[in-house]
């Protein structure tokens, strides 16, 4: 009988059955508990979590690993520890060095409750992807030193490391691997670091878990919204038939759990990808004619198409049924002459400067007394007569009359004024 009990305990240890956990949860038979514990060698698989890496933990379908970041913060972390203890659940906590210095008792509470603890840098910077190897080394090593200072045994700190904000960077990852640290990402998140209600944290955790079916869940034990959502999450996991797996590092006393290489590969399903809520791309359907149909409003994921129906200022004419001109309404610019070509005016013609044959000389230059000229004229009876014409007097009369008419018009005179005849001289 004794040999059978020993063999059963050994088999339970190898298969990861909850023999020890059942004894711990005897006071709560309805507790979720831990389904099994697996030991892993960080040097064999250096990066975990399908959110960023090609490998994740070797979990079976409907198995979950709970992880919490950024603690300890007593007012919230202590409540998370109590909720987990009520359900006899074990998790992995990634601790910030500064938090360990401020709350060393909180670090020891993690260990005393049987949880695994890893490091999460010293100051939680969100710049690991930009850090050099020296900068990453300082953050990682200082964080480890601050955590181990709170522990009675440095071996209680697992060689697990999670980059703050999951901001992976090659220098940090390479240094962690050379240090023997296993870098943890996650398989799905609950966005509990955002300003969302606890009900939203619950919805995201269950929705993304259902889409994937198994994996590493990332939460934060410093958040009050996580404290409020955690009891409901654990209850729903039990109702839906999920099992909690506790992860510990392999040691000389506890060898790594046997696995196959294929179990570590990450194979997210189409449902898991859709659950990440990435923006949808417009879905177009090609026709036999080779032309693209007009996309529907639903293709752009716009609420009721409100964004597409709002016309821009330059499209107001289209709203009132005014056809849009095919070309710009402004006139075309005339072609300019080629560059480096001298443009000259044509030479003016000589006719522009031709004067009349008998120009009238200015009066000031004419002689005061013009000579009388005899001009032969022919009368009606064809007899030649000698007629004497005072050309000077006639010209002066005509000029005087014209000037007077101009003055009449300028002054609005209505009746003509008689001009006194000039005496002949």
C-alpha positions in Angstrom: 0.0 0.0 0.0 2.8 2.4 0.9 4.6 1.6 -2.4 1.4 2.3 -4.4 1.1 5.7 -2.7 4.7 6.6 -3.4 4.3 5.6 -7.0 1.1 7.7 -7.3 2.8 10.7 -5.9 5.8 10.3 -8.3 3.5 9.9 -11.3 1.6 13.0 -10.2 4.8 14.9 -10.1 5.9 13.8 -13.5 2.5 14.5 -15.2 2.0 17.8 -13.3 -1.3 16.7 -11.7 -2.6 18.8 -8.8 -2.0 16.3 -6.0 -0.3 18.9 -3.7 -2.7 21.7 -4.8 -5.7 19.6 -3.9 -4.5 19.3 -0.3 -4.0 23.0 -0.1 -7.6 23.7 -1.4 -9.3 21.2 0.8 -11.2 24.1 2.4 -12.6 25.2 -0.9 -13.5 22.2 -3.1 -15.0 24.5 -5.7 -11.7 26.4 -6.2 -10.2 26.8 -9.7 -6.8 25.5 -8.4 -3.7 24.7 -10.4 -4.1 21.9 -13.0 -0.4 21.2 -13.3 3.1 22.7 -12.8 5.7 22.6 -15.5 9.4 23.3 -15.2 11.2 24.9 -18.1 14.9 25.4 -19.0 15.4 29.1 -19.9 18.5 28.4 -21.9 16.7 26.1 -24.3 13.9 28.5 -25.2 15.0 32.1 -24.7 11.9 33.9 -26.0 8.3 33.1 -25.1 4.9 34.6 -26.2 3.2 34.5 -29.6 2.5 38.3 -29.3 6.0 38.9 -30.4 7.9 35.6 -30.8 7.5 32.4 -32.7 7.6 30.3 -29.6 5.3 30.1 -26.5 4.9 27.8 -23.5 4.1 24.2 -24.3 0.5 24.3 -23.2 -2.4 22.1 -24.1 -5.7 23.3 -25.3 -7.6 25.4 -22.6 -4.6 25.8 -20.4 -3.8 29.3 -19.1 -0.7 30.8 -17.4 -1.4 34.0 -15.3 1.2 36.7 -15.2 1.2 40.0 -13.4 3.5 43.0 -13.9 4.8 46.1 -12.1 4.3 45.1 -8.4 4.5 45.1 -5.6 2.1 47.9 -4.7 0.6 46.9 -1.3 -2.9 48.4 -1.6 -3.7 46.4 -4.8 -1.1 43.6 -4.9 -2.2 42.3 -1.5 -5.8 42.0 -2.8 -4.6 40.2 -5.9 -2.7 37.7 -3.7 -5.8 37.1 -1.6 -8.0 36.5 -4.6 -5.5 34.0 -6.0 -5.3 32.3 -2.6 -9.1 32.0 -2.4 -9.0 30.1 -5.7 -5.8 28.2 -4.9 -4.2 29.7 -8.1 -0.5 30.2 -8.7 0.9 32.9 -11.0 4.1 34.5 -12.1 4.9 38.1 -11.0 7.4 40.3 -12.8 8.7 42.8 -10.3 10.1 46.3 -10.8 13.3 47.0 -8.9 12.2 50.3 -7.5 9.0 48.7 -6.2 11.0 46.0 -4.5 13.2 48.6 -2.8 10.0 50.5 -1.6 8.1 47.3 -0.6 10.5 44.5 0.2 7.8 42.8 2.3 5.6 42.6 -0.7 8.3 40.7 -2.6 8.5 38.2 0.2 4.7 37.8 0.2 4.8 36.6 -3.4 7.3 33.9 -2.5 5.5 32.9 0.6 2.3 32.3 -1.3 4.1 29.9 -3.7 4.2 32.2 -6.8 7.1 32.4 -9.2 8.7 35.8 -9.5 10.8 37.3 -12.3 12.4 40.7 -13.0 10.9 43.7 -14.9 13.9 46.1 -14.9 14.8 48.7 -12.3 12.9 51.8 -13.4 10.4 50.4 -16.0 11.7 52.6 -18.9 9.8 52.4 -22.2 12.9 52.8 -24.3 14.4 49.3 -24.3 14.1 49.2 -28.1 16.4 52.2 -28.4 18.9 51.2 -25.7 22.5 50.2 -26.2 23.8 46.9 -24.7 25.4 48.9 -21.8 22.2 50.7 -21.0 20.1 47.6 -21.1 22.6 45.7 -18.9 22.4 48.4 -16.3 18.6 48.4 -16.1 18.4 44.6 -16.0 21.2 44.0 -13.5 20.1 46.8 -11.2 16.6 45.5 -11.2 17.7 42.0 -10.3 19.9 43.3 -7.5 17.0 45.3 -6.0 14.7 42.2 -6.0 17.3 39.8 -4.5 18.0 42.3 -1.8 14.5 41.8 -0.5 14.8 38.0 -0.6 16.3 35.7 2.0 17.5 33.4 -0.8 18.6 34.8 -4.2 17.6 31.5 -5.8 14.0 32.4 -5.2 14.1 34.8 -8.1 13.4 32.9 -11.3 15.5 33.6 -14.4 12.5 35.1 -16.1 12.6 38.7 -17.5 9.9 40.7 -19.2 10.8 43.9 -21.1 8.7 46.9 -19.9 5.9 47.8 -22.3 7.0 44.7 -24.4 9.4 47.2 -26.2 11.7 44.6 -27.4 15.2 45.6 -28.6 18.0 43.4 -30.0 20.7 44.6 -27.5 18.5 43.9 -24.5 17.4 40.5 -25.9 21.0 39.5 -26.6 22.2 40.5 -23.2 19.3 38.7 -21.5 20.2 35.5 -23.4 23.9 35.8 -22.5 22.8 36.3 -18.8 20.7 33.1 -18.9 17.5 35.0 -18.7 14.3 33.9 -20.5 12.5 36.8 -22.1 8.7 36.6 -21.6 6.2 38.4 -23.8 2.5 37.2 -23.8 -0.1 35.5 -25.9 -2.9 37.9 -25.2 -3.5 41.1 -23.2 -6.5 42.5 -21.3 -5.4 46.2 -21.7 -5.8 46.7 -17.9 -3.1 49.4 -18.0 -5.4 51.6 -20.0 -8.1 53.9 -18.5 -11.0 51.4 -19.0 -13.6 50.0 -16.6 -13.0 46.6 -15.0 -15.9 45.2 -17.0 -13.9 46.0 -20.2 -10.8 44.2 -18.7 -12.9 41.1 -18.1 -14.5 41.2 -21.6 -11.1 41.6 -23.4 -9.5 38.8 -21.3 -12.2 36.3 -22.0 -12.8 37.3 -25.6 -9.1 37.0 -26.6 -8.7 33.8 -24.6 -11.6 32.2 -26.3 -10.2 33.2 -29.7 -6.8 31.6 -29.0 -7.8 28.7 -26.7 -4.7 28.8 -24.5 -1.7 30.9 -23.6 -0.1 33.4 -21.4 -2.4 36.2 -20.0 -0.7 39.5 -19.1 -2.3 41.5 -16.2 -1.0 44.2 -13.7 -1.5 43.6 -10.0 -0.9 47.4 -9.3 -4.2 48.3 -11.0 -7.5 48.7 -9.1 -9.4 47.7 -12.2 -7.5 44.4 -12.3 -8.4 43.8 -8.7 -12.1 44.3 -9.5 -12.0 42.2 -12.7 -9.9 39.2 -11.4 -12.6 37.3 -9.4 -14.9 37.3 -12.3 -12.2 36.3 -14.7 -11.2 33.3 -12.5 -14.9 32.3 -12.1 -15.4 32.4 -15.8 -12.3 30.3 -16.5 -13.7 27.6 -14.3 -17.1 27.7 -15.8 -15.7 27.5 -19.3 -13.4 24.5 -18.4 -10.0 26.3 -18.5 -7.1 25.0 -16.4 -4.4 27.0 -14.7 -0.7 26.0 -15.2 2.0 27.1 -12.9 5.5 27.7 -14.5 8.7 27.3 -12.5 12.4 27.2 -13.7 14.1 23.9 -14.0 16.7 23.2 -11.3 19.1 20.4 -10.4 16.5 19.3 -8.0 13.6 19.6 -10.5 14.4 18.7 -14.1 12.6 20.3 -17.0 9.2 18.8 -18.0 9.6 16.6 -21.0 8.2 18.3 -24.2 8.4 18.0 -27.9 9.8 20.9 -30.1 6.5 21.2 -31.9 4.7 22.0 -28.6 6.7 25.3 -28.3 5.7 26.6 -31.7 3.1 29.3 -31.8 0.2 28.7 -34.2 -2.4 31.5 -33.8 -5.7 30.7 -35.5 -7.6 33.1 -37.8 -10.0 33.7 -34.9 -7.1 34.7 -32.6 -5.8 37.2 -35.2 -9.3 38.7 -35.6 -9.7 39.0 -31.8 -6.7 41.4 -31.7 -9.0 44.0 -33.3 -6.6 45.2 -35.9 -8.2 47.8 -38.4 -10.1 46.2 -41.2 -8.8 46.7 -44.8 -11.4 47.5 -47.5 -12.6 44.3 -49.1 -12.9 44.6 -52.9 -14.4 42.1 -55.3 -13.0 41.9 -58.8 -15.4 41.3 -61.6 -14.9 39.5 -64.9 -14.8 42.9 -66.7 -11.6 43.8 -65.0 -13.0 46.9 -63.4 -13.2 47.6 -59.7 -16.7 48.2 -58.2 -17.3 51.2 -56.0 -16.5 50.2 -52.3 -19.4 50.1 -49.9 -19.5 52.3 -46.8 -19.2 49.2 -44.6 -15.8 48.4 -46.2 -14.3 51.3 -44.4 -15.7 50.4 -40.9 -17.2 53.8 -40.6 -20.3 54.2 -38.3 -23.2 54.5 -40.7 -20.9 56.0 -43.2 -21.0 59.3 -41.4 -17.4 60.1 -42.1 -17.8 59.5 -45.9 -21.0 61.4 -46.2 -19.5 64.6 -44.8 -18.5 66.7 -47.8 -15.3 68.6 -47.8 -15.4 72.4 -48.4 -14.0 72.0 -51.9 -16.9 69.6 -52.7 -19.8 71.9 -51.9 -20.7 72.3 -55.5 -21.2 68.6 -55.9 -23.7 68.7 -53.0 -26.0 71.1 -54.9 -26.0 69.2 -58.1 -23.5 71.5 -59.9 -21.4 69.4 -62.3 -17.7 69.6 -61.7 -15.8 71.0 -64.7 -13.4 68.7 -66.4 -10.8 71.4 -66.6 -9.8 74.4 -64.4 -12.1 77.4 -65.1 -9.2 79.9 -65.1 -7.6 81.0 -68.4 -4.6 79.3 -69.7 -1.3 81.1 -69.4 0.2 82.2 -72.7 3.3 80.5 -73.8 6.4 82.5 -72.9 9.3 83.0 -75.3 12.1 80.6 -75.0 14.8 81.5 -72.5 18.0 83.2 -73.5 16.4 84.7 -76.7 16.6 88.5 -77.2 13.3 90.0 -78.0 13.5 93.2 -80.2 10.9 95.6 -81.7 10.6 96.0 -85.5 12.2 99.0 -87.2 9.5 101.7 -87.8 8.5 102.3 -91.4 9.6 105.5 -93.1 5.9 106.4 -93.9 5.3 107.0 -90.1 7.4 110.2 -90.5 6.0 111.5 -93.9 4.6 115.0 -93.7 1.8 116.5 -95.9 2.9 118.0 -99.2 1.7 121.6 -98.3 1.9 121.8 -94.5 0.4 125.0 -93.0 3.1 127.0 -91.4 2.5 128.4 -88.0 0.9 131.9 -88.1 3.6 133.3 -86.0 6.1 132.5 -88.8 4.0 133.8 -91.7 4.7 137.4 -93.1 2.4 140.1 -91.7 1.4 141.3 -95.2 1.1 138.6 -97.8 1.5 139.5 -101.5 -1.5 139.6 -103.7 -1.6 136.8 -106.2 -3.5 136.8 -109.5 -5.1 133.5 -110.1 -6.7 132.8 -113.5 -10.2 131.4 -113.4 -12.8 130.6 -116.0 -16.2 132.2 -115.7 -19.5 130.7 -116.9 -19.2 132.4 -120.3 -15.7 130.9 -120.8 -14.1 134.3 -120.9 -10.9 134.5 -118.8 -11.0 137.1 -116.1 -8.4 138.3 -113.7 -9.5 137.8 -110.1 -7.6 139.1 -107.3 -8.0 137.1 -104.0 -6.7 138.2 -100.8 -5.6 134.7 -99.6 -4.2 136.0 -96.3 -7.4 137.7 -95.3 -9.6 134.7 -96.2 -7.4 132.4 -94.2 -7.5 134.6 -91.2 -11.3 134.9 -91.3 -11.7 131.2 -91.4 -9.4 130.6 -88.5 -11.0 133.3 -86.5 -14.5 131.9 -87.2 -13.4 128.4 -86.2 -11.9 129.6 -83.0 -15.0 131.5 -82.1 -17.2 128.5 -82.7 -15.0 126.5 -80.3 -15.6 129.1 -77.7 -19.3 129.0 -78.3 -19.5 125.3 -77.8 -17.3 125.5 -74.7 -19.5 128.2 -73.1 -22.8 126.6 -74.2 -23.8 129.5 -76.5 -27.1 128.8 -78.3 -27.1 131.6 -80.9 -24.3 132.2 -83.3 -22.4 135.5 -82.9 -21.8 137.6 -86.0 -18.1 138.1 -86.7 -17.1 141.5 -87.9 -15.5 141.4 -91.3 -11.9 142.1 -91.3 -10.9 145.0 -93.5 -8.9 144.3 -96.5 -5.6 145.8 -96.5 
